[in-house]
Amino acid sequence: MLNINKTSDYVVIASLFSNKEMNILVAYQGKNTLDNLYILNQFPYQKDNLKNFKILFDVFSSPNKPKEFVNFFVEENMYYAVFKYLEIENIKQKYRKEFSAVPFDERCTILEDILIRIDKIYSLPTPIVGCLTEPQNIKISQEKEMYFHGNLQNLDVYNNETGKELILKNLREIIFTLLEPEAQAGFNKTLHIVLDKCERGVYESIPEMIVELKKAEKLSKTSSWFSYFKYQLSLRKNLIAKLSKISLSALVIAGLFYLAYSKLTEGQQSGSAPVVVSIGDVTYNGNAEDESDKTVSPENVDNQTGETSETDITLSEGLDMEYEDYIVQYGDTVSSISTNYYKESKYITAVATFNGIDVNEKLTPGTILKLPNRTAIALYISR
């Protein structure tokens, strides 16, 4: 075991990854128990690494830093970004299709929680968001709480012009991991459009994605009976294949016994029609309407993302949703505060109605204005 320094008192017990640019270590601080385990991202403190040093230092100093990011320090020409280590499954381990028995509604709720959590760190530097949104770095506890696994070994992968596109591909993989049975069933065209837009990197915000996922969720619940039947069959295809083999074997054995019996009793029976045993594939031919036959284009869905005009987004005063307090300054207006906070003007009416005031009302310096969370607004108007 290696004691890195006396100040931090982290004792290394394992290595997760190592190359000449960095080391990913598991260590404990204090007692060697599961509650005291940490991930240490160790980088050489040198000229080539100063860019990453600044990124990690700024993130650690940011109020939006992930709760799992617990320490940042420099020691003996090395700098360390320390995350909490949790011995729990990541989503790729927990929601593998062949072992997953988690109900659809529960998986949708977990996916929504993950995307809301990612939206809160989306303004952080791209390399950090990229590493933390890798499905193997997202963990779910038994209590359904979501955690970021702070393995930053791919930090440089996202440190270029394609970083944002790679993040959207990570989000696609997260969605596919949680909703793999529904994605493979084929009838939910809206879900496939969401996955395709992630793959092409055309989403501008996570709230926009959440709105379209809510539509896909509703479609999965209200699809035609035939589409739902196909979906249920797809979930059980392994079991059906196994039962089919057993049934086929039983039919063959029964057929052989029948042929043997017929040969032995040949000539003893007359006037009876021979029994015919038919073994083959079953196909459906009918006019049952299938949701998968409907054509849905990305353009049509894009026109139905749930976005509304400035005057349409209204919220009841005291509505139960996440918000931040803002202290009114001299010269502030509802319009200027909303535009500065959200970086766009369509939330002006939402802020005014949420606080029970008029859009043009004169604000008194020192009073507190409640600014509802952008993601919470998107979820509210999608219902």
C-alpha positions as CSV (number, residue, x, y, z in Angstrom):
1,M,0.0,0.0,0.0
2,L,1.2,3.5,-0.8
3,N,0.6,6.5,1.4
4,I,0.4,9.4,-1.1
5,N,1.0,12.2,1.4
6,K,0.6,13.0,5.1
7,T,-1.7,16.0,4.4
8,S,-4.5,14.1,2.6
9,D,-3.8,10.7,4.1
10,Y,-5.1,8.8,1.2
11,V,-3.9,5.2,1.1
12,V,-4.0,3.5,-2.3
13,I,-5.3,-0.1,-2.4
14,A,-6.0,-0.7,-6.2
15,S,-5.4,0.7,-9.7
16,L,-8.3,1.0,-12.1
17,F,-6.3,2.4,-15.1
18,S,-2.7,3.6,-15.8
19,N,-0.7,5.1,-18.6
20,K,2.0,7.8,-19.0
21,E,-0.6,10.6,-18.9
22,M,-2.6,9.6,-15.8
23,N,-3.4,7.0,-13.2
24,I,-6.9,6.1,-11.8
25,L,-6.5,4.8,-8.2
26,V,-8.8,3.5,-5.5
27,A,-7.8,4.6,-2.0
28,Y,-9.3,5.0,1.5
29,Q,-9.0,7.8,4.0
30,G,-9.1,7.0,7.7
31,K,-10.5,3.5,8.1
32,N,-10.5,1.0,5.2
33,T,-14.3,0.6,4.9
34,L,-16.7,0.9,2.0
35,D,-17.8,4.3,3.3
36,N,-14.3,5.7,3.1
37,L,-13.3,4.7,-0.4
38,Y,-12.3,7.2,-3.1
39,I,-11.3,7.4,-6.7
40,L,-8.0,9.4,-7.2
41,N,-7.5,10.7,-10.7
42,Q,-3.7,11.4,-10.7
43,F,-2.1,13.6,-13.4
44,P,1.5,14.9,-13.8
45,Y,1.7,18.6,-13.0
46,Q,3.5,19.7,-16.1
47,K,3.1,22.2,-19.0
48,D,1.2,19.7,-21.2
49,N,-1.4,19.1,-18.5
50,L,-2.0,22.7,-17.4
51,K,-5.2,22.9,-19.5
52,N,-6.7,19.9,-17.7
53,F,-5.5,21.2,-14.4
54,K,-7.4,24.5,-14.9
55,I,-10.5,22.6,-16.0
56,L,-10.5,20.4,-12.9
57,F,-9.7,23.3,-10.6
58,D,-12.5,25.4,-12.0
59,V,-15.0,22.5,-11.7
60,F,-14.0,21.8,-8.1
61,S,-14.5,25.5,-7.3
62,S,-17.8,25.7,-9.2
63,P,-21.1,25.7,-7.3
64,N,-22.4,23.2,-9.9
65,K,-19.7,20.6,-9.3
66,P,-21.0,17.0,-8.9
67,K,-21.6,16.1,-5.2
68,E,-19.2,13.1,-5.7
69,F,-16.2,15.5,-6.5
70,V,-14.8,15.8,-3.0
71,N,-11.2,17.0,-3.2
72,F,-8.6,18.6,-5.4
73,F,-4.9,19.1,-4.5
74,V,-1.3,19.2,-5.7
75,E,1.4,17.0,-4.2
76,E,5.0,16.2,-5.4
77,N,4.6,17.3,-9.0
78,M,1.2,15.5,-9.2
79,Y,-2.3,16.9,-9.0
80,Y,-5.3,14.8,-7.9
81,A,-9.0,15.0,-8.6
82,V,-10.8,12.9,-5.9
83,F,-14.2,11.5,-6.3
84,K,-16.3,9.4,-3.9
85,Y,-16.1,5.7,-4.7
86,L,-19.3,3.6,-4.4
87,E,-19.3,-0.2,-4.7
88,I,-22.6,-0.4,-6.6
89,E,-23.6,-1.4,-10.1
90,N,-23.5,1.0,-13.1
91,I,-26.5,1.2,-15.4
92,K,-25.0,-1.1,-18.0
93,Q,-24.6,-3.8,-15.4
94,K,-27.9,-3.3,-13.7
95,Y,-30.2,-2.9,-16.8
96,R,-28.8,-5.6,-19.2
97,K,-31.8,-6.7,-21.1
98,E,-31.5,-10.4,-20.5
99,F,-31.4,-10.0,-16.7
100,S,-33.7,-6.9,-16.3
101,A,-37.1,-7.4,-14.7
102,V,-37.6,-3.7,-13.8
103,P,-41.0,-2.4,-14.9
104,F,-41.2,0.1,-17.8
105,D,-42.6,3.0,-15.6
106,E,-39.8,2.6,-13.1
107,R,-37.1,2.6,-15.8
108,C,-38.6,5.8,-17.3
109,T,-38.5,7.5,-13.9
110,I,-34.9,6.5,-13.4
111,L,-34.0,7.7,-16.9
112,E,-35.7,11.0,-16.2
113,D,-33.8,11.5,-12.9
114,I,-30.5,10.7,-14.7
115,L,-31.1,13.3,-17.4
116,I,-32.2,16.0,-14.9
117,R,-29.0,15.3,-12.9
118,I,-26.9,15.6,-16.1
119,D,-28.7,18.8,-17.1
120,K,-27.5,20.3,-13.8
121,I,-23.8,19.8,-14.7
122,Y,-24.3,20.4,-18.5
123,S,-22.8,23.9,-18.2
124,L,-19.5,22.5,-16.8
125,P,-16.5,22.0,-19.2
126,T,-17.2,19.5,-22.0
127,P,-14.4,17.0,-21.0
128,I,-15.9,16.6,-17.4
129,V,-19.5,16.2,-18.7
130,G,-18.2,13.8,-21.3
131,C,-16.5,11.5,-18.8
132,L,-19.4,11.6,-16.3
133,T,-22.1,10.8,-18.9
134,E,-20.4,7.6,-20.0
135,P,-22.9,4.8,-19.0
136,Q,-20.3,2.9,-17.1
137,N,-19.7,6.0,-15.0
138,I,-23.4,6.3,-13.9
139,K,-24.4,4.2,-10.9
140,I,-27.8,3.4,-9.4
141,S,-28.1,2.4,-5.7
142,Q,-30.6,-0.1,-4.3
143,E,-32.6,3.0,-3.1
144,K,-32.7,4.2,-6.8
145,E,-30.4,7.1,-6.1
146,M,-28.1,8.1,-9.0
147,Y,-24.3,8.7,-8.6
148,F,-21.5,9.8,-10.9
149,H,-18.5,7.4,-10.9
150,G,-15.5,9.8,-11.2
151,N,-13.3,7.9,-13.6
152,L,-11.7,10.6,-15.8
153,Q,-9.5,8.4,-17.9
154,N,-11.1,9.6,-21.2
155,L,-10.7,13.3,-20.3
156,D,-8.7,14.1,-23.4
157,V,-11.2,12.3,-25.7
158,Y,-13.8,15.1,-25.1
159,N,-11.2,17.9,-25.2
160,N,-11.8,18.8,-28.9
161,E,-14.4,20.0,-31.4
162,T,-16.4,16.7,-31.3
163,G,-16.8,16.7,-27.6
164,K,-20.4,17.8,-27.6
165,E,-21.4,15.3,-30.2
166,L,-19.7,12.5,-28.2
167,I,-21.8,13.6,-25.1
168,L,-25.0,13.2,-27.1
169,K,-23.9,9.7,-28.2
170,N,-23.4,9.0,-24.5
171,L,-26.9,10.2,-23.8
172,R,-28.2,7.9,-26.6
173,E,-26.4,4.9,-25.0
174,I,-27.9,5.8,-21.6
175,I,-31.4,5.9,-23.1
176,F,-30.9,2.7,-25.0
177,T,-29.5,1.0,-21.9
178,L,-32.6,1.9,-19.8
179,L,-35.1,1.3,-22.6
180,E,-33.4,-1.5,-24.6
181,P,-36.5,-3.8,-24.7
182,E,-38.7,-1.0,-26.0
183,A,-36.1,0.2,-28.5
184,Q,-35.7,-3.2,-29.9
185,A,-39.4,-3.9,-30.1
186,G,-39.6,-1.6,-33.1
187,F,-43.1,-0.2,-32.8
188,N,-42.2,3.0,-31.0
189,K,-41.1,5.3,-33.8
190,T,-40.9,8.3,-31.5
191,L,-38.3,6.6,-29.3
192,H,-36.3,5.7,-32.4
193,I,-36.3,9.3,-33.6
194,V,-35.0,10.4,-30.2
195,L,-32.2,7.9,-30.4
196,D,-31.4,8.9,-34.0
197,K,-31.3,12.6,-33.1
198,C,-28.8,11.9,-30.3
199,E,-26.7,9.9,-32.7
200,R,-26.7,12.8,-35.2
201,G,-26.0,15.3,-32.4
202,V,-28.9,17.7,-33.2
203,Y,-30.3,18.3,-29.8
204,E,-29.7,21.7,-28.3
205,S,-30.8,21.0,-24.8
206,I,-31.6,18.1,-22.5
207,P,-35.1,19.5,-21.6
208,E,-36.0,19.3,-25.3
209,M,-34.9,15.7,-25.3
210,I,-36.9,15.0,-22.1
211,V,-40.1,16.4,-23.7
212,E,-39.7,14.0,-26.7
213,L,-38.9,11.1,-24.4
214,K,-42.2,11.8,-22.5
215,K,-44.1,11.5,-25.8
216,A,-42.3,8.2,-26.5
217,E,-43.2,6.9,-23.0
218,K,-46.9,7.8,-23.6
219,L,-46.8,6.0,-27.0
220,S,-45.4,2.9,-25.4
221,K,-48.3,2.8,-22.9
222,T,-51.1,3.5,-25.4
223,S,-49.9,1.6,-28.5
224,S,-52.3,-0.7,-30.4
225,W,-52.9,-4.2,-28.9
226,F,-51.0,-5.9,-31.8
227,S,-47.9,-3.7,-31.3
228,Y,-48.0,-4.4,-27.6
229,F,-48.4,-8.1,-28.2
230,K,-45.3,-8.0,-30.5
231,Y,-43.4,-6.1,-27.8
232,Q,-44.3,-8.6,-25.1
233,L,-43.2,-11.4,-27.4
234,S,-39.9,-9.7,-28.0
235,L,-39.2,-9.6,-24.3
236,R,-39.8,-13.3,-24.0
237,K,-38.2,-14.5,-27.2
238,N,-35.6,-16.6,-25.4
239,L,-38.2,-18.4,-23.3
240,I,-40.4,-18.9,-26.4
241,A,-37.5,-20.3,-28.4
242,K,-36.8,-22.8,-25.6
243,L,-40.4,-23.8,-25.3
244,S,-40.7,-24.2,-29.0
245,K,-37.8,-26.6,-29.1
246,I,-39.4,-28.6,-26.3
247,S,-42.7,-28.6,-28.1
248,L,-41.2,-29.6,-31.4
249,S,-39.4,-32.5,-29.8
250,A,-42.6,-33.6,-28.1
251,L,-44.5,-33.4,-31.4
252,V,-41.8,-35.4,-33.2
253,I,-41.8,-38.1,-30.5
254,A,-45.6,-38.2,-30.6
255,G,-45.6,-38.5,-34.4
256,L,-43.2,-41.4,-34.3
257,F,-45.3,-43.2,-31.7
258,Y,-48.4,-42.6,-33.8
259,L,-46.7,-44.0,-37.0
260,A,-45.5,-47.1,-35.1
261,Y,-49.0,-47.6,-33.7
262,S,-50.6,-47.2,-37.1
263,K,-48.2,-49.7,-38.6
264,L,-49.0,-52.2,-35.9
265,T,-52.7,-51.8,-36.3
266,E,-52.7,-51.5,-40.1
267,G,-55.6,-53.4,-41.6
268,Q,-57.4,-53.7,-38.3
269,Q,-59.2,-50.4,-38.7
270,S,-61.2,-49.2,-41.6
271,G,-63.2,-46.2,-42.5
272,S,-61.2,-43.9,-40.3
273,A,-59.5,-40.8,-41.7
274,P,-55.7,-40.6,-41.2
275,V,-54.5,-38.1,-38.6
276,V,-52.3,-35.4,-40.1
277,V,-49.6,-33.8,-37.9
278,S,-48.4,-30.4,-39.1
279,I,-45.2,-28.8,-37.8
280,G,-44.0,-25.5,-39.1
281,D,-43.7,-21.7,-38.6
282,V,-46.7,-19.6,-37.6
283,T,-47.3,-16.4,-39.5
284,Y,-49.9,-13.7,-39.0
285,N,-51.7,-12.3,-42.1
286,G,-54.4,-9.8,-41.3
287,N,-55.4,-6.1,-41.3
288,A,-54.5,-5.5,-37.6
289,E,-53.2,-1.9,-37.4
290,D,-49.6,-1.9,-36.3
291,E,-48.0,1.2,-34.9
292,S,-44.8,0.2,-36.7
293,D,-46.5,0.7,-40.1
294,K,-47.0,4.4,-39.5
295,T,-44.5,6.8,-40.9
296,V,-43.1,9.3,-38.5
297,S,-40.5,11.7,-39.8
298,P,-37.9,13.6,-37.6
299,E,-39.3,16.8,-39.1
300,N,-42.8,16.1,-37.9
301,V,-41.5,15.3,-34.4
302,D,-39.3,18.4,-34.3
303,N,-42.4,20.5,-34.9
304,Q,-43.9,19.0,-31.8
305,T,-41.1,19.3,-29.3
306,G,-43.4,20.9,-26.7
307,E,-41.8,24.4,-27.1
308,T,-44.3,27.2,-26.7
309,S,-44.3,30.9,-27.3
310,E,-43.3,33.4,-24.6
311,T,-46.9,34.2,-23.7
312,D,-48.0,30.5,-23.4
313,I,-45.7,29.4,-20.6
314,T,-47.7,30.2,-17.5
315,L,-47.1,28.7,-14.1
316,S,-49.4,28.9,-11.1
317,E,-48.2,30.9,-8.2
318,G,-46.6,28.6,-5.5
319,L,-46.5,25.6,-7.9
320,D,-44.4,22.8,-6.5
321,M,-41.3,22.7,-8.6
322,E,-37.6,23.3,-8.1
323,Y,-36.4,27.0,-8.2
324,E,-33.6,29.3,-7.2
325,D,-34.0,32.6,-5.2
326,Y,-32.8,35.8,-6.8
327,I,-32.3,39.1,-4.9
328,V,-33.6,42.0,-7.0
329,Q,-31.1,44.7,-7.8
330,Y,-31.6,48.3,-8.7
331,G,-32.9,48.7,-12.2
332,D,-33.9,45.0,-12.6
333,T,-37.1,44.1,-14.4
334,V,-38.8,40.7,-14.8
335,S,-37.7,40.8,-18.5
336,S,-34.0,41.5,-17.8
337,I,-33.8,39.0,-14.9
338,S,-35.4,36.2,-17.0
339,T,-33.3,36.9,-20.1
340,N,-30.0,37.0,-18.1
341,Y,-30.8,33.9,-16.1
342,Y,-32.2,31.6,-18.9
343,K,-30.2,33.2,-21.8
344,E,-33.4,33.5,-23.8
345,S,-36.6,35.5,-23.4
346,K,-39.4,32.8,-23.7
347,Y,-39.4,32.3,-19.9
348,I,-40.5,35.9,-19.0
349,T,-44.1,35.0,-18.6
350,A,-43.3,31.8,-16.6
351,V,-41.2,33.8,-14.1
352,A,-44.0,36.4,-13.7
353,T,-46.8,34.0,-13.2
354,F,-44.8,31.7,-10.9
355,N,-44.2,34.7,-8.6
356,G,-47.8,36.1,-8.9
357,I,-46.8,39.4,-10.5
358,D,-47.3,41.2,-13.8
359,V,-44.6,41.0,-16.5
360,N,-44.2,44.8,-16.4
361,E,-44.5,45.2,-12.7
362,K,-41.9,47.5,-11.1
363,L,-39.6,45.5,-8.8
364,T,-38.3,46.7,-5.5
365,P,-34.6,46.3,-4.9
366,G,-33.8,43.7,-2.1
367,T,-37.0,41.6,-2.7
368,I,-36.6,38.0,-3.6
369,L,-37.8,36.6,-6.9
370,K,-38.2,32.8,-7.4
371,L,-36.7,31.5,-10.7
372,P,-38.2,28.1,-11.6
373,N,-35.8,25.4,-13.0
374,R,-35.7,25.2,-16.8
375,T,-35.9,21.4,-16.7
376,A,-38.8,21.5,-14.3
377,I,-40.7,23.9,-16.7
378,A,-40.0,21.6,-19.6
379,L,-41.5,18.6,-17.7
380,Y,-44.5,20.6,-16.5
381,I,-45.5,21.8,-20.0
382,S,-45.0,18.3,-21.5
383,R,-47.7,16.8,-19.3
